[in-house]
């Protein structure tokens, strides 16, 4: 446990360090969802040709969303993305 706390403290003190360098067990499911969302430009880049047909990419985020909400469906993923966009 002390090693985890030391790692978190070190990561927070280094601004150049990305959340992706943290061990996955230290990230909240919401953070994992956001990080995965950012890696799929078809979901957020309106100039991307795949933006208009993004349903299968939404399905890729569904298992991650189910870690946050057990009974999640595609509509929950869409709502989460809209929430991220508005904040």
NORURUR-V671574 format. One line per field, one symbol per residue. burial: I if it has 9 or more other C-alpha atoms within 8 Angstrom, else O. A space follows every 50 residues. Layout:
burial = ???
This chain:
burial = OOOOOOOIOOIOOOOOOOOOOIOOOOIOIOOIIOIIIOOIIIIOOOOOOO IOOIOOIIIOIIOIIIOOOOOIOIOIIIOOOOOOOOO
